[in-house]
């Protein structure tokens, strides 16, 4: 989900800056209040995330009591009333809080309908009106747009900047990525048809090397991915269960991004599943397997010298 790396980024930033008040909003991003994230302090209504954080506005400073509140809302809630009740009022009341707008490109909370900011061409509606232009139009000066929420390093650095900058006034971070559920509903049909027609299709999947995994499980606590689970440790000398990636993985890459951003073990790997492979694909795979097998056997022979 595009929301998961946003929640992960907030958790990582809070490790550095401490806890912040977080006002949630109606939509899938409301899941931030649930484990493993446990984010979100208040919820009022659709598009009221920024409005509910208004009561926690404080003057900029370094004291713990002056931490900026964070509010969340989707693009549907933003156009429903968040632009006026939250953003415009924040400008009017000289708020110093941060509002994160999760831009899915449509109203995911109510079924995926087009919005003013949708990039789809709609014959009966006017689309293509960017959220960034709207918030700047009502007077917000600190605005940042991240085109891909799965770029966790960019999310963390931008959040850190928003929460520590000495620039006054409301801050707005627009995080753009399509809802992964809607994306998969659309793409799976295309992929199934291509495979049935005999076309070469490459799909990405992620996995975890059980021999490298430390059993720390920070990847699960920080990503919240439903495709991450645990299984028994293959090493008889280690009792902690290791993480695993189930077949429901859609290859979004958030787990691997989390592993690197949180400085975890390098146990994640990315694999490509090729359907209807070409002759070159088959030859390349056989060549790689032969080379890897030769290297592994050579390493096993070297280690056997020291066995007793």
C-alpha positions in Angstrom: 0.0 0.0 0.0 1.3 3.5 -0.6 0.4 4.3 3.0 2.8 1.7 4.5 6.1 3.5 3.6 4.7 6.7 4.9 3.9 5.1 8.3 7.4 3.5 8.3 9.0 6.9 7.6 7.1 8.4 10.5 8.2 5.7 12.9 11.8 6.1 11.8 11.7 9.9 12.2 10.1 9.5 15.6 13.1 7.4 16.7 15.2 10.6 16.2 12.8 13.3 17.2 10.4 11.6 19.7 6.7 11.1 19.6 4.4 13.6 17.9 0.6 14.0 18.0 -0.9 12.5 14.9 -4.4 13.2 13.7 -5.7 10.5 11.4 -8.4 10.8 8.8 -11.0 8.6 7.1 -9.6 6.1 4.6 -7.1 3.3 4.5 -4.5 5.4 6.1 -6.6 5.2 9.3 -5.0 1.8 9.7 -2.0 3.7 11.1 -3.7 3.4 14.5 -3.3 -0.4 14.4 -0.3 -2.6 15.1 2.5 -2.7 14.1 2.5 1.1 13.6 0.3 2.3 16.5 0.2 5.8 15.1 -2.7 8.2 15.3 -4.1 10.0 18.3 -7.4 11.5 17.1 -9.9 11.0 14.2 -12.8 13.3 13.5 -14.2 12.8 10.0 -13.5 12.7 6.2 -11.0 15.4 5.4 -10.8 16.7 8.9 -7.3 15.4 9.8 -5.7 18.9 9.6 -8.7 20.5 11.3 -8.5 18.1 14.3 -4.8 18.9 14.7 -5.5 22.7 14.8 -6.0 22.6 18.6 -2.4 21.3 19.0 -0.7 24.1 17.1 2.3 25.4 19.0 4.9 28.1 18.4 8.2 26.8 16.7 10.9 25.8 19.2 13.1 23.1 20.4 11.3 22.2 23.6 9.4 18.9 23.7 6.1 20.7 24.2 6.6 22.6 20.9 6.7 19.5 18.6 4.6 20.0 15.5 1.5 18.0 15.2 1.1 15.7 12.2 -2.1 15.2 10.3 -3.0 12.7 7.6 -5.6 12.9 4.9 -6.1 11.3 1.5 -6.7 13.2 -1.8 -10.4 12.4 -1.5 -10.7 13.9 1.9 -8.6 16.8 0.8 -11.0 17.8 -2.0 -14.0 16.9 0.2 -13.3 19.6 2.7 -9.7 19.3 3.8 -8.6 22.2 1.5 -10.8 24.7 3.3 -11.4 23.3 6.8 -7.8 22.2 7.2 -5.3 23.8 4.9 -6.9 27.2 4.3 -7.7 27.6 8.0 -4.2 26.6 8.9 -2.9 29.5 6.7 -5.5 31.9 8.2 -4.6 30.8 11.8 -0.9 30.7 11.2 -0.6 27.0 12.0 2.9 25.5 12.2 1.7 21.9 11.9 2.5 19.4 9.2 -0.2 17.9 6.9 0.6 14.8 4.9 -1.7 14.3 1.9 -1.7 10.8 0.5 -2.4 11.2 -3.2 -3.6 8.0 -4.8 -4.8 9.7 -8.0 -8.4 8.9 -7.1 -10.7 8.6 -4.1 -9.7 5.1 -2.9 -11.8 5.4 0.3 -15.1 5.5 -1.7 -14.3 3.2 -4.6 -11.7 4.8 -6.8 -13.7 7.7 -8.4 -11.9 10.4 -10.3 -11.0 13.7 -8.5 -9.9 17.2 -9.5 -6.3 16.0 -9.2 -6.7 12.7 -11.0 -4.4 12.2 -13.9 -6.9 10.1 -15.9 -8.7 11.6 -18.9 -12.4 11.9 -18.0 -14.8 12.9 -20.8 -17.4 14.3 -18.4 -15.2 15.7 -15.6 -12.3 18.2 -15.4 -9.2 16.5 -14.0 -5.5 17.2 -13.9 -5.6 20.0 -11.3 -2.6 19.4 -9.0 -3.0 19.4 -5.2 0.3 21.3 -4.9 -1.1 24.2 -6.9 -4.3 24.2 -4.8 -2.4 24.4 -1.4 -0.1 27.1 -2.7 -3.1 28.9 -4.0 -4.5 29.3 -0.5 -1.2 30.6 0.8 0.9 27.6 1.9 4.6 28.3 1.2 6.3 25.2 2.5 5.1 22.4 0.1 6.9 19.3 -0.9 5.8 16.6 -3.3 7.2 13.1 -3.3 6.3 11.2 -6.5 7.0 7.7 -5.1 6.2 7.0 -1.5 8.2 3.7 -1.7 11.4 5.8 -1.9 11.7 5.5 1.9 14.9 7.5 2.1 13.2 10.5 0.5 10.2 10.1 2.7 12.3 10.1 5.9 14.5 13.1 4.9 11.5 15.2 3.8 9.6 14.4 7.0 12.7 15.3 9.1 12.9 18.6 7.3 9.2 19.3 7.8 9.4 18.7 11.5 12.7 20.6 12.2 12.7 23.5 9.8 12.6 27.0 11.3 10.4 28.2 8.6 7.0 29.2 10.1 3.6 28.5 8.7 1.7 25.3 7.8 3.7 22.6 6.1 2.2 20.3 3.5 3.8 17.1 2.2 2.1 15.5 -0.8 3.0 11.8 -1.0 2.0 10.3 -4.4 1.6 6.6 -5.2 -1.2 4.5 -6.5 -3.2 2.2 -4.2 -1.5 -1.2 -4.6 -4.8 -3.1 -4.4 -6.3 -1.2 -7.3 -3.1 -1.4 -9.2 -3.0 -5.2 -8.8 -6.7 -5.6 -9.7 -5.9 -3.9 -13.0 -2.5 -5.4 -13.7 -3.4 -9.0 -12.8 -5.9 -9.2 -15.7 -3.3 -7.9 -18.2 -0.6 -10.3 -16.9 -2.9 -13.4 -17.0 -3.9 -12.6 -20.5 -0.3 -12.0 -21.7 0.8 -15.4 -20.1 -2.2 -17.2 -21.7 -1.2 -15.7 -25.1 2.3 -17.0 -24.7 4.0 -13.7 -24.2 7.1 -13.3 -22.1 6.2 -11.7 -18.8 8.6 -10.8 -16.0 7.3 -10.3 -12.4 9.3 -9.2 -9.4 9.1 -10.9 -6.1 11.0 -10.4 -2.9 12.3 -13.1 -0.5 14.3 -13.5 2.7 17.4 -15.7 3.0 16.8 -17.7 6.2 20.5 -18.2 6.8 21.1 -14.5 6.9 18.0 -13.4 8.7 18.8 -12.6 12.4 15.2 -13.0 13.6 15.0 -9.4 14.7 11.6 -8.9 12.8 12.1 -5.2 12.6 11.1 -5.6 8.9 7.6 -6.7 10.1 7.3 -4.1 12.8 8.3 -1.2 10.5 6.6 -2.2 7.2 3.3 -3.7 8.3 3.3 -5.7 5.0 0.6 -8.5 5.1 2.9 -10.7 3.0 5.5 -10.8 5.7 5.3 -13.6 8.2 7.6 -15.9 10.3 8.6 -19.5 10.1 10.9 -21.9 12.1 14.6 -21.2 12.0 16.5 -23.7 9.8 19.5 -23.4 12.1 19.2 -25.8 15.0 21.5 -23.6 17.1 19.2 -20.6 16.8 15.7 -20.6 18.4 14.3 -17.3 17.1 11.9 -17.7 14.1 13.0 -16.1 10.9 11.0 -13.8 8.6 9.5 -15.0 5.4 7.8 -13.5 2.3 4.5 -15.3 1.4 3.3 -15.8 -2.2 0.9 -12.9 -1.8 3.9 -10.5 -2.3 3.2 -8.0 -5.1 6.8 -6.8 -5.4 6.3 -3.3 -4.2 9.7 -3.4 -2.6 8.8 -1.7 0.7 10.2 -4.5 2.8 13.6 -4.2 1.2 13.5 -0.4 1.5 12.7 -0.8 5.2 15.6 -3.2 5.7 18.1 -0.7 4.3 16.6 2.4 5.8 16.4 0.9 9.3 20.0 -0.5 8.9 18.8 -4.1 9.3 20.4 -7.3 8.1 20.9 -7.7 4.3 18.7 -10.8 4.2 16.2 -9.5 1.6 16.7 -10.4 -2.0 14.8 -9.6 -5.2 13.9 -12.3 -7.7 12.4 -12.2 -11.2 9.8 -14.8 -12.2 9.8 -15.2 -16.0 6.7 -16.7 -17.6 7.1 -18.1 -21.2 10.9 -17.6 -21.1 12.9 -17.2 -24.3 15.8 -19.5 -25.3 18.1 -16.8 -24.1 16.4 -16.7 -20.7 16.8 -20.5 -20.4 20.4 -20.5 -21.5 21.2 -17.6 -19.1 19.6 -19.4 -16.2 21.5 -22.6 -16.9 24.7 -20.7 -17.2 24.1 -18.8 -13.9 23.2 -22.1 -12.1 26.3 -23.8 -13.4 28.6 -21.0 -12.3 27.0 -20.6 -8.9 27.1 -24.4 -8.4 30.8 -24.5 -9.2 31.6 -21.7 -6.8 29.5 -23.3 -4.0 31.2 -26.7 -4.5 34.6 -25.1 -4.4 33.7 -23.3 -1.2 32.4 -26.5 0.3 35.7 -28.3 -0.6 37.7 -25.6 1.1 35.6 -25.8 4.3 35.9 -29.6 4.3 39.6 -29.3 5.0 38.9 -27.9 8.4 36.1 -30.3 9.3 36.8 -32.8 12.1 
